[in-house]
C-alpha cells in the first residue's frame, strides 16, 4: 500500500518537474542572454521607429518660445535624421541592453551605460546652421521698406531678405549657438541610468526591481536542478513500479501526456497575440509592441521544442515496449503441449472389461 502511494506521489511530482523544466528552460534559452532581445529589436525595426519619434521630439524641443525652427521643412527633418542615424540608435540601444544584463548577472550594482548625445546635438546644430546659411545667402537684399519693418530680434530662419552687414556665416553661427544653448533639447550630454523614468516616489525601474538579479540567477540554475530531479524521479518511478516494464510504460505515458499538455500554452499565446491589433500610439510604441510579440513567439517556439522532445521520447518508449511484447509472443507462442494420459482414455482395456466380455 505504501509503495503504491509512493508511486502515485512520485509520478505526480515527476509530471510537475517536467512542466517546470520546460517553462524555465524555454525562459532561460530565450532571455538568458541579450542576443534574443537585440535580434527582436532589429527584426522589428525598433530603431527605425525610434528615429521617427526622435525627429518628432526634436521638432517640439527645439522650437523655443518663438517657434524658431520650422522642422516641417524636409531639409530640417533630414538634419535631425542625420544627427540620430539608425546606426547610432542601434549601438546606443544595445549598450543599454548590455548594461541591464550586466546588472542582472551581478557584474554591477546597477545598470551601467552612458549614451553620449553631445555629438548628435552638435551634428544637428551644424546641419540646421548650414541650412540657415544656404537659405539666407539665396535671399535677395532687403529693400528700404523691408528694413523698416524688421524687428530688433532678427530670426535667421524667418527673415525674408539679406540684411546689410549680416552675412550667411554669422547667421549659421547664430543658429548653431541657439540650438546648443537650448536646454530642452538634449540638455544633458549623456543618457545614463539616472535619466530612466521614475515613478511617483522618484524610484527608477531598477530600484523597484531590485530582486531581478536574484531571479535571474535562479532562472539560470533552475533548469539544471529540475533536469536532475526529473531523472531521479523517473528512476524512483521505475523502482516503485511492480515491474520494470510497467515502470517504463508509466514514464513513457507521462512524457507523452506532458508533451501534449505543454502544446496548449504556446498555441494559446500565439492565438491571443494573433488576434490583437497593433495599438494606437507613436511609431516607437507600435515597434515595442511588435518586439514583445516577437519575444513571445521566440519563447513559445522554445517551449514547443520541449513539448516535442517529451512527446517523441514518450512515443518512442511506448513503441519500443509494444515491439518487445510482440517479439516475445512470436518467439514464445502459447502452446497446449502434448496430450496426457489423463486427458484421453488408454487404448488397453481393463481386467474387468475382459471378464465381462
Rosetta blueprint (number, residue, H / E / L):
1 X L
2 X H
3 X H
4 X H
5 X H
6 X H
7 X H
8 X H
9 X H
10 X H
11 X H
12 X H
13 X H
14 X H
15 X H
16 X H
17 X H
18 X H
19 X H
20 X H
21 X H
22 X H
23 X H
24 X H
25 X H
26 X H
27 X H
28 X H
29 X H
30 X H
31 X H
32 X L
33 X L
34 X L
35 X H
36 X H
37 X H
38 X H
39 X H
40 X H
41 X H
42 X H
43 X H
44 X L
45 X L
46 X H
47 X H
48 X H
49 X H
50 X H
51 X H
52 X H
53 X H
54 X H
55 X H
56 X H
57 X H
58 X H
59 X H
60 X H
61 X H
62 X L
63 X L
64 X L
65 X L
66 X L
67 X L
68 X L
69 X L
70 X L
71 X L
72 X L
73 X L
74 X H
75 X H
76 X H
77 X H
78 X H
79 X H
80 X H
81 X H
82 X H
83 X H
84 X L
85 X L
86 X H
87 X H
88 X H
89 X H
90 X H
91 X H
92 X H
93 X H
94 X H
95 X H
96 X H
97 X H
98 X H
99 X H
100 X H
101 X H
102 X H
103 X H
104 X H
105 X L
106 X L
107 X L
108 X L
109 X L
110 X L
111 X L
112 X L
113 X L
114 X E
115 X E
116 X E
117 X L
118 X H
119 X H
120 X H
121 X H
122 X H
123 X H
124 X H
125 X H
126 X H
127 X H
128 X H
129 X H
130 X H
131 X H
132 X H
133 X H
134 X H
135 X H
136 X H
137 X H
138 X L
139 X L
140 X L
141 X E
142 X L
143 X L
144 X H
145 X H
146 X H
147 X H
148 X H
149 X H
150 X L
151 X L
152 X L
153 X L
154 X L
155 X L
156 X L
157 X L
158 X L
159 X L
160 X L
161 X L
162 X E
163 X L
164 X L
165 X L
166 X L
167 X L
168 X H
169 X H
170 X H
171 X H
172 X H
173 X H
174 X H
175 X H
176 X H
177 X H
178 X H
179 X H
180 X H
181 X L
182 X L
183 X L
184 X L
185 X L
186 X L
187 X L
188 X L
189 X L
190 X E
191 X E
192 X E
193 X H
194 X H
195 X H
196 X L
197 X L
198 X E
199 X L
200 X L
201 X L
202 X L
203 X L
204 X E
205 X H
206 X H
207 X H
208 X H
209 X L
210 X L
211 X L
212 X H
213 X H
214 X H
215 X H
216 X H
217 X H
218 X H
219 X H
220 X H
221 X H
222 X H
223 X H
224 X H
225 X H
226 X H
227 X H
228 X H
229 X H
230 X H
231 X H
232 X H
233 X H
234 X H
235 X H
236 X H
237 X H
238 X H
239 X H
240 X H
241 X L
242 X L
243 X L
244 X H
245 X H
246 X H
247 X H
248 X H
249 X H
250 X H
251 X H
252 X H
253 X H
254 X H
255 X H
256 X H
257 X H
258 X H
259 X H
260 X H
261 X H
262 X H
263 X H
264 X H
265 X H
266 X H
267 X H
268 X H
269 X H
270 X H
271 X H
272 X H
273 X H
274 X H
275 X H
276 X L
277 X L
278 X L
279 X L
280 X L
281 X L
282 X L
283 X H
284 X H
285 X H
286 X H
287 X H
288 X H
289 X H
290 X H
291 X H
292 X H
293 X H
294 X H
295 X H
296 X H
297 X H
298 X H
299 X H
300 X H
301 X H
302 X H
303 X H
304 X H
305 X H
306 X H
307 X H
308 X H
309 X H
310 X H
311 X H
312 X H
313 X H
314 X H
315 X H
316 X H
317 X H
318 X H
319 X H
320 X H
321 X H
322 X H
323 X H
324 X H
325 X H
326 X H
327 X H
328 X H
329 X H
330 X H
331 X H
332 X L
333 X L
334 X L
335 X L
336 X L
337 X L
338 X L
339 X L
340 X L
341 X L
342 X L
343 X L
344 X L
345 X L
346 X L
347 X L
348 X L
349 X L
350 X L
351 X H
352 X H
353 X H
354 X H
355 X H
356 X H
357 X L
